Amino acid sequence: MTLIKAWTTQKFAKLGRWLASAFGFGIDTAQTTATRDTWTPDTLTNFGLEMSKGFGMGL
């Protein structure tokens, strides 16, 4: 069940990024280039999934 939740969350995150870029709100707008210790959509999603494991069925 956890694997299905993780997969679904990642797919919804990718869909959200695609929709944002389709409507002109994507990450391709002018931004400074960071070198390290930065959050990407994938690392942020994975971090959230790992953190939510501690809450069990509470969330």
C-alpha positions as CSV (number, residue, x, y, z in Angstrom):
1,M,0.0,0.0,0.0
2,T,2.8,2.4,0.8
3,L,4.4,1.8,-2.5
4,I,1.2,2.7,-4.3
5,K,0.9,5.9,-2.2
6,A,4.5,6.9,-3.0
7,W,4.0,6.2,-6.7
8,T,0.7,8.1,-6.9
9,T,2.2,11.0,-5.0
10,Q,5.1,11.2,-7.4
11,K,2.8,11.0,-10.4
12,F,0.6,13.8,-9.1
13,A,3.6,15.9,-8.4
14,K,4.8,15.4,-12.0
15,L,1.4,16.2,-13.3
16,G,1.2,19.4,-11.2
17,R,4.6,20.5,-12.5
18,W,3.5,19.8,-16.1
19,L,0.2,21.7,-15.6
20,A,2.1,24.6,-14.0
21,S,4.5,24.8,-17.0
22,A,1.7,24.5,-19.5
23,F,0.0,27.5,-18.0
24,G,3.2,29.5,-17.7
25,F,4.0,29.0,-14.0
26,G,6.8,26.5,-14.5
27,I,10.2,26.5,-13.1
28,D,11.7,27.6,-16.4
29,T,11.2,31.2,-15.5
30,A,14.2,33.4,-14.7
31,Q,15.9,32.0,-11.6
32,T,19.4,32.1,-10.3
33,T,21.4,28.9,-10.7
34,A,22.1,27.2,-7.4
35,T,25.1,25.0,-7.0
36,R,24.2,22.6,-4.2
37,D,22.0,22.1,-1.1
38,T,18.9,23.0,-3.0
39,W,15.5,21.4,-3.2
40,T,14.2,20.1,-6.5
41,P,10.6,19.0,-7.0
42,D,11.8,15.3,-6.9
43,T,13.9,15.7,-3.7
44,L,11.2,17.7,-2.0
45,T,8.6,15.0,-2.9
46,N,10.8,12.2,-1.7
47,F,11.6,14.1,1.6
48,G,7.9,14.6,2.2
49,L,7.2,10.9,1.6
50,E,9.9,9.9,4.0
51,M,8.7,12.3,6.7
52,S,5.1,11.1,6.4
53,K,6.2,7.6,7.3
54,G,6.6,8.7,10.9
55,F,2.9,9.6,11.2
56,G,1.6,6.2,10.2
57,M,-2.1,6.2,9.4
58,G,-2.6,9.5,11.1
59,L,-2.3,11.6,7.9
